[in-house]
Amino acid sequence: MKIFQKLGSESSIVRDIADSSPKDLLSFKTLILGVSTWGIGEVQDDWLDFLSHYEELVLTGKKVAIFGLGDQESYPDTFADALGKLYEALEPKGCE
């Protein structure tokens, strides 16, 4: 919510990935996507469901920022691994 508050409600929309489909990303020019890492480097379940329907998506020309969350105390070696997995999923889709 801090990012949303900084951008301002008139210029941004917050969506829960659990309530979104890959096609929803197409209606935006700029995306800020956040993902949390669970356990030992695992992507959160809602993101797994989302990415399983992501294959055909083309994001050419879209600007994308990503951020990750995780438990660095319990999992210092893998606490942001989901962020890397999200990057790997986005990178071949043509976005900047």
Summary of the structure (lengths in Angstrom):
residues: 96
radius of gyration: 13.6
end to end distance: 23.4
largest distance: 38.5
contacts: 231
relative contact order: 0.21
helix: 36%
strand: 19%
